[in-house]
Amino acid sequence: MYKRSSLPIAGIAALLSLLSLVFSGCRDNDAQSKAAEIPSASAARVSRENLSSKLMVAGQFQAFQEVDLHAKVSGYIRRINVDIGDRVRAGQVIATLEVPELNAQVAGAQAEVRHSQSEIQRAKSEVAGAESNHAALHAAYTRLEQASRQRPGLIAEQELDDARAKDQDAEAHVNIAKSAFEATEQQLGDSRADNQRVQTMSDYSVVTAPFSGVVTMRYADTGSLIQAGTTSNTQSMPVVRLAQSDMLRLRMPVPESDVPFIQDGGEVQITVQATGRTFTGKIIRFSRALDSTTRTMLAEVDVPNPDLKLSPGMYAQTVISLQQRDNVLTIPTQAVVQGEGEAYVLAVDPSGKVQKKVVLLGIQGPDKVEVTSGLAEGDMVILSGQINYQAGQTVHPKIATVVTMPKQEGKQ
């Protein structure tokens, strides 16, 4: 009897165990399906960093100095010594002009100087003769006057008056001779000044380089007639164009909103695509005035170019450092969503709930932006696909690796 009753009890126990396993499996499947329904989200944490804002703008190289060289006198080019691409030194002769009439003026001015010099010698002789004659007549008058005082009546008054008159006349001739000598000296000065003027004009028939540079254009050939560059009513043709290219100006247009942050010595990262060079420069000068058409201000970097590898007219990509902030709250730029009149982020709280938080932003770097209000250090924000998430939704945040743009460095 005992053995028959134990079999149903064992069957019931086995059935209950089976039902328990079935129910447990259902619960596990429900949990797994619910977990599969919670989406994952790429996220990053709010952190403190040193941040700098930068302006990326295209710049253009220009010659440090560039000038069209004109002749100051009119004439025919007798010889031109340079061509385009030639490097010249300061003071080097670029071209020589043939000006026959100017040569005649130089000869005439020199002859006038020699004539004035001979006239001075003659005037000196006249002054010496007049002084000698005056000395003799003055001595004769003095003796007669002394004799007349010692022995009154010995010398006739008429004779004494004649001697006095001759003495005074000789003294007047001395003054006249001295005045003539001074006039002759003045004439010599005028002759020398005219000779200097003509000689200077003759020197202008030789065109020289005002600074060291490269000839970028040649306008005239041997035999060309060149008009004086000082004639305002004629279109005078220059001889050559000279550019100082061993030092270049890199000019960059800075937008109006960034003008307050431009300062002397500001760092600029420069990349020249044409040559593949990357180097660092500093702002040397800026115009301190906006262009009314483009609303930009020109800033300049001086770039040494001793090997002439860079050419005026080349473009460069520049990155100008504007502001620097140390130990500020930052988030990746892609975490910020610009709404209607406000910026916000989607933050994830410790329980995985999505929250919309309005933030105030500060300076912006190449890949991160400063947060001045709305978040705290360590908060987690969604990086991408914000349109796919709603406030109050539960997500699985996954910390993503933010790729930082490498800083380009180089030496000039």
C-alpha positions in Angstrom: 0.0 0.0 0.0 2.8 2.4 0.8 4.6 1.9 -2.5 1.4 2.6 -4.5 0.8 6.0 -2.8 4.4 7.3 -3.3 4.3 7.3 -7.1 1.6 10.0 -7.5 3.3 12.2 -4.9 6.6 12.0 -6.9 4.8 12.9 -10.1 3.2 15.9 -8.5 6.6 17.1 -7.3 8.1 16.7 -10.7 5.3 18.7 -12.3 5.6 21.5 -9.8 9.4 21.8 -10.5 8.7 21.9 -14.2 6.2 24.7 -13.8 8.7 26.6 -11.7 11.3 26.4 -14.4 8.9 27.5 -17.0 7.8 30.6 -15.0 11.4 31.5 -14.2 12.3 31.4 -17.9 9.4 33.6 -18.8 10.5 36.2 -16.2 14.1 36.1 -17.6 12.8 36.5 -21.1 10.6 39.5 -20.1 13.6 41.2 -18.4 15.8 40.6 -21.4 13.2 42.0 -23.8 12.7 45.1 -21.6 16.5 45.6 -21.4 16.6 45.4 -25.2 14.0 48.1 -25.5 16.2 50.7 -23.7 18.3 52.5 -26.3 22.0 53.3 -25.9 23.4 56.9 -26.3 26.9 58.1 -27.0 27.8 60.5 -24.2 30.6 62.5 -22.6 31.2 64.0 -19.2 31.5 67.7 -18.4 35.2 68.4 -17.5 37.4 71.2 -16.6 40.1 72.2 -19.1 42.1 75.1 -20.4 40.3 76.4 -23.5 41.2 78.9 -26.2 39.1 80.3 -29.0 40.5 80.5 -32.5 39.6 82.1 -35.8 40.3 80.3 -39.0 40.6 82.6 -42.0 42.4 82.7 -45.4 45.3 85.1 -45.7 47.3 86.3 -48.7 51.0 87.0 -49.0 52.2 90.4 -50.3 55.6 91.9 -50.8 56.8 93.9 -47.9 57.5 96.8 -50.2 56.6 97.2 -53.9 57.2 100.1 -56.1 57.3 101.1 -59.8 60.7 102.8 -60.5 60.4 105.9 -62.7 63.1 108.1 -64.1 63.0 111.7 -62.8 64.3 113.1 -66.1 63.1 112.4 -69.6 65.5 110.5 -71.9 66.2 107.4 -73.9 67.3 104.2 -72.2 70.9 103.6 -73.1 71.2 100.4 -71.1 69.0 98.3 -68.9 70.7 95.8 -66.6 67.9 93.7 -65.2 65.0 91.5 -66.2 62.1 89.9 -64.5 63.0 87.5 -61.7 66.4 89.1 -61.1 67.4 89.8 -57.5 69.0 93.2 -57.0 70.7 95.0 -54.1 69.9 98.4 -52.7 71.8 101.0 -54.8 72.4 98.7 -57.7 72.1 100.4 -61.1 68.8 99.3 -62.9 69.0 101.4 -66.0 71.0 104.3 -67.6 69.3 107.0 -69.6 70.8 109.1 -72.5 70.0 112.8 -72.0 72.2 114.9 -74.4 70.6 118.3 -73.5 71.2 117.6 -69.8 74.8 116.9 -70.5 75.1 120.3 -72.2 73.5 122.0 -69.2 76.0 120.3 -66.9 78.9 121.6 -69.1 77.4 125.1 -69.1 76.9 125.1 -65.3 80.5 124.0 -64.8 81.8 126.7 -67.1 79.7 129.3 -65.2 81.4 128.2 -61.9 84.8 128.6 -63.4 83.9 132.0 -64.7 82.7 133.1 -61.3 85.9 131.8 -59.7 88.0 133.9 -62.1 85.8 136.9 -61.4 86.5 136.5 -57.7 90.2 136.5 -58.4 89.8 139.8 -60.3 87.6 141.3 -57.6 90.3 140.3 -55.0 92.9 142.1 -57.1 90.7 145.2 -57.3 90.2 145.3 -53.6 93.9 144.9 -53.0 94.7 147.8 -55.5 92.0 150.0 -54.0 93.3 149.4 -50.5 96.9 150.1 -51.6 95.9 153.4 -53.3 93.9 154.4 -50.3 96.8 153.7 -47.9 99.1 155.9 -50.0 96.6 158.8 -50.3 95.7 158.5 -46.7 99.4 158.7 -45.6 99.9 161.8 -47.8 96.9 163.6 -46.4 98.0 162.7 -42.8 101.5 164.2 -43.4 100.1 167.4 -44.9 97.6 167.7 -42.0 100.4 167.3 -39.4 102.6 169.8 -41.1 99.7 172.3 -41.3 99.1 172.0 -37.5 102.8 172.4 -36.7 103.3 175.4 -38.9 100.1 177.1 -39.7 100.1 178.8 -43.2 102.8 176.5 -44.5 100.3 174.3 -46.4 97.7 176.0 -48.5 94.1 175.2 -47.5 93.3 174.2 -51.1 96.1 171.7 -51.1 95.0 170.3 -47.8 91.4 170.0 -49.1 92.5 168.3 -52.3 94.5 165.7 -50.2 91.5 165.1 -48.0 89.2 164.6 -50.9 91.6 162.2 -52.6 91.8 160.2 -49.3 88.1 159.9 -49.0 87.7 159.0 -52.7 90.2 156.2 -52.3 88.4 154.9 -49.2 85.1 154.9 -51.2 86.8 152.9 -54.0 87.9 150.4 -51.4 84.3 150.0 -50.2 83.1 149.7 -53.8 85.8 147.0 -54.6 84.8 145.1 -51.5 81.1 145.2 -52.5 82.0 144.0 -55.9 84.0 141.2 -54.4 81.0 140.2 -52.2 78.7 140.3 -55.2 81.1 138.1 -57.1 81.2 135.6 -54.2 77.4 135.6 -54.3 77.5 134.9 -58.0 79.9 132.0 -57.4 77.5 130.6 -54.8 74.6 130.8 -57.3 76.7 129.2 -60.0 77.7 126.4 -57.7 74.0 125.9 -56.7 72.9 125.8 -60.3 75.7 123.4 -61.1 74.7 121.2 -58.2 71.1 121.2 -59.4 72.0 120.3 -62.9 74.5 117.6 -61.7 71.7 116.1 -59.5 69.4 116.0 -62.4 72.1 114.3 -64.4 72.5 111.8 -61.6 68.8 111.0 -62.0 69.6 109.7 -65.5 70.9 106.6 -63.6 68.0 104.6 -62.1 69.0 102.7 -59.0 67.2 100.2 -56.7 65.9 101.9 -53.5 65.9 98.6 -51.6 67.0 95.0 -52.1 64.4 92.9 -53.9 63.2 91.1 -57.0 62.3 92.6 -60.3 58.7 91.5 -60.9 58.0 93.5 -64.1 60.0 95.1 -66.8 58.2 97.9 -68.8 61.0 99.3 -71.1 63.8 98.1 -73.3 67.0 99.7 -74.7 66.1 102.8 -76.8 62.7 103.4 -75.1 61.7 107.0 -74.5 61.0 107.5 -70.8 59.1 110.6 -69.6 60.0 112.3 -66.4 58.2 110.7 -63.5 57.6 114.2 -61.9 55.4 115.4 -64.8 51.8 115.3 -63.5 50.1 116.0 -66.8 51.6 113.0 -68.6 51.3 109.2 -68.1 55.0 108.5 -67.5 56.0 104.9 -68.1 58.0 103.2 -65.3 61.2 101.3 -66.0 60.7 98.2 -63.8 58.6 97.1 -60.8 60.6 96.1 -57.8 59.3 94.0 -54.8 60.9 93.2 -51.5 60.2 89.5 -51.3 62.8 88.3 -48.8 60.2 89.6 -46.2 56.5 89.1 -46.9 53.4 90.5 -45.3 50.7 88.0 -44.7 47.4 89.9 -44.6 44.3 88.4 -43.0 40.8 89.9 -42.9 39.4 89.7 -39.4 35.5 89.8 -39.0 34.1 92.6 -37.0 32.9 90.4 -34.1 36.5 89.2 -33.5 38.3 92.6 -33.9 38.3 93.3 -30.1 40.4 90.2 -29.5 43.2 91.1 -32.0 46.3 92.4 -30.4 50.0 92.8 -31.2 51.9 89.6 -30.7 48.9 87.4 -31.0 49.8 83.9 -32.2 48.9 82.7 -35.7 49.2 79.1 -37.0 50.0 79.3 -40.8 49.6 76.6 -43.3 50.7 77.2 -46.9 49.0 74.6 -49.1 51.1 75.4 -52.2 54.4 74.5 -50.4 53.1 72.2 -47.6 54.8 74.4 -45.0 53.2 74.9 -41.6 54.7 77.3 -39.1 53.9 79.8 -36.4 53.8 83.6 -36.7 52.8 86.6 -34.6 50.6 89.6 -35.5 52.9 92.6 -36.0 50.4 95.2 -36.9 46.7 95.7 -37.7 44.8 98.6 -39.4 42.6 99.5 -36.4 39.9 100.4 -38.9 37.1 98.3 -40.5 36.5 98.1 -44.3 33.0 99.6 -44.8 32.2 97.1 -47.5 33.4 93.8 -46.0 33.2 94.8 -42.3 36.6 93.3 -41.8 39.9 94.6 -40.4 43.3 93.8 -41.9 45.9 92.2 -39.6 49.4 91.4 -40.7 52.1 88.9 -39.9 55.7 89.5 -41.1 57.0 86.3 -42.7 60.8 86.0 -43.4 61.4 84.5 -46.9 65.2 84.5 -47.5 65.0 81.5 -49.9 62.0 83.1 -51.8 60.1 79.8 -51.6 57.0 81.9 -50.9 55.7 84.2 -53.5 53.5 87.3 -53.2 50.0 86.4 -54.1 50.0 83.0 -52.5 47.2 82.1 -50.1 47.6 80.6 -46.7 45.2 79.1 -44.2 45.6 80.8 -40.8 44.3 80.0 -37.3 44.4 83.1 -35.1 44.3 82.7 -31.3 41.7 85.0 -29.9 40.9 84.3 -26.2 42.4 82.0 -23.5 40.4 80.6 -20.5 42.0 78.4 -17.8 40.2 75.7 -15.8 36.7 76.2 -17.2 33.8 73.7 -17.6 33.8 72.3 -21.2 31.8 69.9 -23.3 32.2 68.7 -26.8 30.9 71.1 -29.4 28.6 68.5 -30.9 26.7 68.1 -27.6 25.2 71.6 -28.0 21.9 72.0 -29.7 20.9 75.5 -30.8 17.2 76.0 -30.2 15.0 79.1 -30.7 17.0 81.8 -29.0 18.7 79.4 -26.6 21.3 76.6 -26.5 20.6 73.4 -24.7 22.0 69.9 -24.1 20.4 66.5 -23.3 21.9 65.4 -20.0 21.7 61.9 -18.5 21.1 61.6 -14.8 22.5 58.8 -12.6 19.3 56.7 -13.1 19.7 57.0 -16.9 16.8 59.5 -17.4 17.3 62.1 -20.2 16.9 65.8 -19.1 16.9 68.9 -21.3 19.1 71.6 -19.8 19.5 75.1 -21.1 23.1 76.2 -21.0 25.0 79.5 -21.4 28.1 79.2 -23.5 31.5 81.1 -23.4 34.4 80.9 -25.7 34.5 78.1 -28.3 37.6 76.1 -29.2 38.1 73.9 -32.3 36.2 70.9 -30.7 35.0 72.0 -27.3 33.0 74.9 -25.9 32.9 76.6 -22.5 29.8 76.2 -20.4 29.3 79.1 -18.0 25.9 78.0 -16.6 23.5 75.1 -16.7 25.9 72.1 -16.0 28.2 70.9 -13.3 31.5 69.1 -13.5 31.0 65.3 -14.0 27.5 65.7 -15.6 26.9 63.4 -18.6 25.6 64.8 -21.9 24.5 63.1 -25.1 26.9 63.7 -28.0 24.9 63.0 -31.1 21.5 62.1 -32.5 19.8 64.3 -29.9 16.7 64.3 -32.1 16.2 60.6 -31.3 15.8 61.2 -27.6 13.1 62.8 -25.5 13.2 64.3 -22.0 12.3 61.6 -19.4 13.4 58.7 -21.6 15.6 56.1 -20.1 18.9 55.4 -22.0 22.1 53.4 -21.6 24.9 56.1 -21.8 28.1 54.9 -23.4 31.1 57.1 -22.8 32.5 58.0 -26.3 36.1 59.0 -27.1 36.2 62.6 -28.3 38.8 63.0 -31.0 40.7 66.2 -30.4 42.0 68.2 -33.3 45.9 68.1 -33.2 47.6 71.4 -32.7 49.7 72.3 -35.7 53.2 73.5 -34.8 56.2 74.6 -36.7 59.2 76.8 -36.8 59.8 79.7 -39.1 
